[in-house]
Amino acid sequence: MKKLKLYLQRLLIASVAVLTLGVISPNHEIWTNLQPKDDTRETDIPNSSKHELQLGMEDSIFERDMFDSFPSIDNDLFTPAKEMAYLKFGSKIGPIIQNEFDDIIFPRIEQVIEETVALAGGLEKRRLAITEKPSGHYSEKIFHVTDKDSNSDLIRFHVRTEKRPQDGYFYNFHYHTVDDDFTVHHSLGDIYWSKNTPPKWLS
């Protein structure tokens, strides 16, 4: 008789699951009243194990959040630096110089930033950031690396439009550092434009 009752319960549960297109599944809480008190089908995991599993998941989420909150040179400096560069290039210049910039110039920019971060004692000790307003027209500024605590620049990355006789226009990428009061041009490389006058930045 007990087996028959159990069989009918399972048949009822399966039928309801089919008729409701799975909205009321076999694991739905409405079936808990139909199950015998000693029915262990609901779960084979002891309460203590459930608690430990929940705590473990909370710990892993907490650790991931803590990890994500740590300063990252990629997220805090490299990514916004490239974004500011392409914002300055605009839609007219960016697609033309993109490959050379990505392959040649930007890796050198990353190297300079890495060296500066190392000399500054790391992002854990210095809160460094990328400025958010590249200059337009034919002005040179791409972005600066600044110390957020002292509100002072450490590096200034610029690009100068140069017209060279017989050759045409070039973009000279360079940077200045606080170490020499931003007076010396440290070259990162050149990208050729053409013999035609290039568009203005941000255009």
Buried (B, 14 or more C-beta within 10 A) or exposed (E): EEEEEBEEBBEEBEEBBEEEEEEBEEEBEEBEEBBEEEEEEEEEEEEEEEEEEEEEEEEEEEEEEEEEEEBEBEEBBBEBBBBBBBBBBBEEBBEBBEEBBEEBBBEBBBEBBEEBBEEBEEBEEBBBBBBEEBBBEEBBBBBBBBBEEEEEBBBBBBBBBEEEEEEBBBBBBBBBBBEEEBEEEEEBBBBBBEEEEBBBBBE
